[in-house]
Amino acid sequence: SDAPAELLGSEGAGGRLMMRAIDLAVTALAAEQVGLIEKAMSMLVGHTAETSGTADFQTRVAEVALDHVAAAGLWRRALAEDAEGSPNAAPAAAAAHVGCSAAAVRAATAAAELIGPSPETDAVLRRAL
């Protein structure tokens, strides 16, 4: 093609730049998913129906809390590895993406199942999926 073009950066570095952009994007998404887990937790803790005192309800809330701790840890590790310029930044971003995504789906599902259908639980579940 005869279209004029100007090289941005160094030749051959486009793939590395794209991978860095993807790593930053999935780390940002992991942060959003941690926030979604926190929303699901606050919905569950605020739920006052009769079922909230059952062992099953309390167990599920505890599982969501554990998922939150794990997801937040993965996200913080991805941030730290990136800030340090570590060669482990890309694997940490990938781990945060996978771990936070799965935890967000589990938390939103727990909220929807334990609280029941509502505009709020539907919105949290849709966002997680």
LINLINPE-V855330 format. One record per residue. NEAR is the number of other C-alpha atoms within 8 Angstrom. Layout:
<<NEAR> <NEAR>>
This chain:
<<2> <3> <4> <4> <4> <4> <6> <4> <6> <7> <6> <5> <8> <9> <7> <7> <8> <8> <8> <9> <8> <8> <12> <9> <8> <12> <14> <8> <9> <14> <10> <8> <12> <14> <8> <12> <14> <9> <9> <12> <13> <8> <9> <11> <7> <6> <8> <6> <5> <6> <8> <9> <7> <8> <6> <6> <11> <10> <8> <9> <12> <8> <8> <14> <9> <8> <10> <12> <8> <9> <14> <11> <8> <13> <15> <8> <9> <13> <10> <8> <13> <10> <7> <6> <7> <8> <6> <7> <12> <10> <7> <12> <15> <10> <9> <16> <12> <8> <11> <15> <12> <8> <13> <13> <11> <9> <13> <15> <9> <11> <14> <12> <8> <9> <9> <8> <8> <6> <6> <6> <13> <10> <8> <12> <12> <7> <6> <11> <5>>
